[in-house]
């Protein structure tokens, strides 16, 4: 699984807080900064997975990820300010200070979704 999380850093924001927002979601990521953008790249979604479980939003996260999949890619947006306080909130549209745009690439996106946001619905066989 390859994860790229990208966000802007507006002139009114503290760049260190924006970096920390990304690291709170993806602590094992490498950060790159350029032209007012900060990008995190990692192969691990473990922290994101744990936040989804801890905040009891597996079904919501799963639904958003299923909706955001295309080919071998999943795309969704997270609230940058909420990430700074070690929480997770999915967003639609473009918030005033921007969001964290997350792109997950995996050979089998269904496997990635099952890992990050396992279904809470039991399937009878």
C-alpha positions in Angstrom: 0.0 0.0 0.0 1.4 3.4 -1.0 -0.1 6.4 0.7 0.3 10.0 -0.4 -1.2 12.8 1.8 -1.0 16.3 0.5 -2.1 19.7 1.9 -1.5 23.3 1.5 0.0 25.6 4.2 -1.7 28.9 4.0 0.2 32.1 5.1 -2.0 32.3 8.2 -1.1 28.7 9.3 1.9 27.6 11.4 3.8 25.3 9.1 4.9 23.1 12.1 1.3 22.5 13.0 0.4 21.5 9.5 3.4 19.1 9.4 2.2 17.7 12.8 -1.3 17.2 11.4 0.2 14.9 8.7 2.5 13.1 11.1 -0.4 12.5 13.5 -2.1 10.5 10.7 1.0 9.0 9.1 3.8 9.0 11.7 6.2 6.9 9.5 5.9 9.2 6.5 8.6 11.2 4.7 7.6 14.8 4.4 8.4 17.0 1.5 7.7 20.8 1.3 7.4 22.9 -1.8 5.6 25.9 -3.0 3.2 26.2 -0.1 2.4 22.4 -0.1 3.4 19.7 2.3 3.3 16.1 1.2 3.6 12.9 3.3 4.4 9.6 1.7 4.4 6.3 3.5 3.7 2.6 3.0 1.9 2.2 6.3 -1.7 3.0 7.1 -1.5 1.6 10.6 -2.1 4.9 12.4 -5.0 5.8 10.1 -6.5 2.4 10.7 -6.1 2.8 14.5 -7.8 6.2 14.5 -10.7 4.8 12.5 -11.1 2.0 15.0 -10.6 4.2 18.1 -13.2 6.7 16.9 -15.7 4.0 16.0 -16.1 5.2 12.4 -15.3 2.1 10.5 -18.5 1.9 8.6 -18.4 5.6 7.7 -14.7 5.4 6.7 -15.4 2.2 4.7 -18.3 3.9 2.8 -16.2 7.0 2.0 -13.3 4.8 0.8 -15.6 2.6 -1.3 -17.1 5.7 -2.9 -13.6 7.2 -3.5 -12.1 4.2 -5.3 -11.2 4.1 -8.9 -9.0 1.4 -10.4 -6.1 0.8 -8.0 -6.6 4.1 -6.2 -8.6 5.4 -3.3 -9.1 9.1 -2.7 -10.7 11.1 0.1 -10.2 14.2 2.2 -9.5 14.6 5.9 -9.8 17.7 8.1 -6.4 19.2 8.8 -7.3 20.9 12.1 -8.9 17.8 13.5 -5.8 15.7 12.5 -3.7 18.1 14.6 -5.5 17.0 17.7 -5.0 13.3 16.9 -8.6 12.7 15.7 -10.0 12.0 12.3 -12.8 13.6 10.3 -13.6 13.1 6.7 -14.6 16.2 4.7 -16.3 17.0 1.5 -15.6 20.0 -0.7 -12.9 22.5 0.2 -12.8 23.9 3.7 -11.5 27.5 4.2 -8.0 26.4 5.3 -7.9 23.4 3.0 -8.0 19.7 3.7 -5.6 16.8 3.6 -6.0 15.1 0.3 -5.3 11.4 0.7 -4.5 9.0 -2.2 -3.9 5.3 -1.5 -2.6 3.1 -4.2 -2.7 -0.7 -3.9 -2.9 -3.6 -6.4 -6.2 -4.6 -4.8 -8.0 -1.6 -3.3 -10.6 -3.9 -1.7 -7.9 -5.5 0.4 -6.6 -2.0 1.4 -10.1 -0.9 2.4 -10.7 -4.1 4.4 -7.5 -3.4 6.3 -8.1 0.3 7.0 -11.8 0.1 7.7 -13.0 -3.5 8.2 -16.7 -3.9 7.9 -18.7 -4.2 11.2 -21.5 -6.1 9.4 -21.3 -9.8 9.8 -22.0 -11.8 6.7 -23.9 -15.1 7.0 -22.7 -17.9 4.9 
